[in-house]
Amino acid sequence: MNSISPLRGVAAHVSALCLALVLTAPAAHAFQAAQTAQATSAESGARVANKAATRPSAKLAAKPAAGAALPKGVTLGPSVEGITEYRLANGLKVLLFPDASRPTVTVNVTYLVGSRHENYGETGMAHLLEHLLFKGAKNNRDITRQFSERGMQFNGTTSLDRTNYFEVFQASQENLDWALQMEADRMVNSFVSAKDLASEMTVVRNEFEAGENQPGNVLFKRMQSIAYDWHSYGRSTIGNRSDIENVAIKNLQDFYRTYYQPDNAVLLVAGKFEPQATLARINRLFGAIPRPTRTLPAFWTVEPAQDGERSFMVRRQGDIQLVAVGYKIPSDLHPEAESLGFASEIMGDAPNGRLHKLLVETGKASQVFSFGQTGFAPGLQFFGAVVKKGEPLEPVRAALTQAVEALADTPPTAEELERVRRSWLNTVERSLNDPQQVGVALSESIALGDWRLFFLSRERVGKVTAEQVAASARRYYLPSNRVTGSFVPDDAPLRAALPAAPTPQEALKDFTPAASTLVAEDFDPSQQNILQRTTVTSAGGVTLALLPKKNRGETVTVDLRQNIGSEKSLFGKAETWNLTSAMLMRGTTRYTRAELADAFDKLKISGGPTHFQTTREHLAEALRLVAHVLKEPSFPESEFEQLRQQRLVGLEASRNEPQVVALRAAARHFERYPRGDIRHANTLEESLEDIKAARLADVRDFHRDFYGASPAQMAIVGDFDPQQIAPLVGELFGNWKALQPFAPVLGAYVDVPPASATLDTPDKENGFYTASMNLDLNVEDADYPALILANYIFGEGGLKSRLMDRIRQKDGLSYGGGSDLTPGTLDRAGGFMITAIAAPQNLARLDAAVREELARAVTQGFTAEELAGARSGLLQQRLQARSNDASLASGWTDFLYRGKTFAWSAELERKLNAVSLAQLNAAFRKKIDPARLSVFMAGDQTKAKVAAAAKP
């Protein structure tokens, strides 16, 4: 892996965004996508650092408080696999999931209220209220600052049926006590004030506008509204612009007082805590809230059976085509929910799904997808395809529709059923191995009426048959139940009558929970313990870090860092390198792409060949498989052409996307390397030219010449036997040497003159802002620790950073933004960057606000209180990161590449603790010069001019 240009972050953003923009609705499994498709997040745009960990290591604590005397007024409910339910006298349900596997705790509160509970003129109100609950409450007047000082990861999401709030933090009695009292406080004492609504409304509107930029987002919102005549599922959770802008504060306050009550909420605590003491604490804090006297409103609207095909067309400027069909399906409570999930996966999976083989492998489409938008009431199931601009759309629509509606007559094969079942159960297993994931995932089952439905669904998955899948398809995949096509008179239309859903009690009547046998150790993530527990050795040309630890689910994580080429040998080969890497999983000498995906699933491999998670049982075979993938790809011609087309479509989709346009312009401004240099920042046309010119022979030659593992760095962290695995690594990778020698491609600091430009991206509701400068900075510099803390205070510390306080909390200009500090590691090619989104008409105001805040930070400095809060939050975040196996593994490979160990990490934290206020401010003034900022903004300039002209 090479260290590249000063604006390496900008180039990475551009590359990732191009592909993501092809499909903005979730192209995912039906059973995984329901939450993602519905939920909109209040806080994710705030750039909260250190996202939630995904690699578990757990040991169930002693049996929870179920076996002890219960606090007064608390009753014991059901228990499943270590999760126990309690009920307080005021109606609050409490779920406790003790787990001592790593030093974190998740607190999640789910309120049984979502966008379906809104009335006329109030669309988006549930989501808007979610935002306001971060504005403060009676005893916690500055919640976001309090989160930041404790280094807590936090968020809130709103869906059709529920709203949830969660925080993940370092396990300590103080942190847990604060989180519990804060959630109890904002349950009934939140301000929900007119002043906060005035600023937050524009932030939510900005979030709405950001969604309006995305073709997939717009398409599925329209499909949702056209599919329903009466039910509130026909309204997008984000709401209508006019409702967001005009909803009265009294409506929000009434909505809050009605639904934010203990008898309409479920509190879950998961992680490392003492169950009995925590339950007593919960009873004291939440039990003091009186049981409400109001009666929750009743909902009686039932959507009638659809009586004919429906169609619509969205006409907007864009660079790709999308075609989709949707069918109404029963509630997630209905027994057919799982069979319909199987149907969605069988049709829409890539590369094994029927639609992929029908449309992508034949070149008619570049991508296919399927997902469900379902919940407590009957929902929708979508199937669709991405088609290159200018290509015929009607044949794709016809083939797509015919294939979906033919599923009833072509039932799934045994292989298809087993593949979906295995993938589904692997996903559930990974969630259950991580209490943090379970805590948030259970919100969806809670919204259906009972958290145990999560486990009932797992049991049903194991029993789904081909006949059930075909029968469900026959009932619901009907022309008269389809949203697409044309209206056709029919004297005897066939309609899909949706059955009534059972109650949670009826659904659970025959459910018997399985016993849980998951165990793990209580791992100390301090650098000292990591160093003591890790063996650093070598296997041929591979430097190897081995850190065995007992994990929940016997999980183990592997990270391999290959070092490829040199400045001279890589010249002109950037796109060939990208294509070679992308082709590795598309077929080998022993496996087709589909067979390889199955082989990964069978070995429970999550991830790719150089960074993955598996289990102790499968580790040895997993290493053999990824070694085979890395060494013996077959580079099939058909897969290469599919990949090229997907990359071309992705780049075309980015042509007028504000974020890509602005970041690409910034990268070009800082460009100092010739065309062909691996550090060169391409124009869009250059990238298109490179992909069109790419040849499969070049990819094969690149793999032959550049791929190897000598030198390389590998880290293995988790549940494994080092004595068994170390020799195997040597056997598989130790003598695998590339023909082309490796030498780091280093950057150099260049003082680039400032520049600014506003770029036009027509017909885009939202705009993008980026400001950056090069820095002469290396990680070993004396100023570096102070700059880390200063950057955290200014823009990287989440909602309570200086930047977000100004552009979101005070001015209401942006939903999300932040700053990044990038040091050189082997060179001095550092950088400082600020990014944010805003409406096109607000970009100039955003620029002025950013410059004012940066100038104020430089001239007036930061305060001692800010330094203390940043130090506390940053150190806790770093500790949480070390409790994650994936972070540990990638941390080790990075350190080994640089010739370091976690002792360097400990020394950095010692320096962070030693930074004084004077050093903090001096370092920021020395390195950050507002006059050197280069600013690039992209947005619809016509909309901006119209808005400016409309102002009085």
Disulfide bonds with the S-S distance in Angstrom:
none
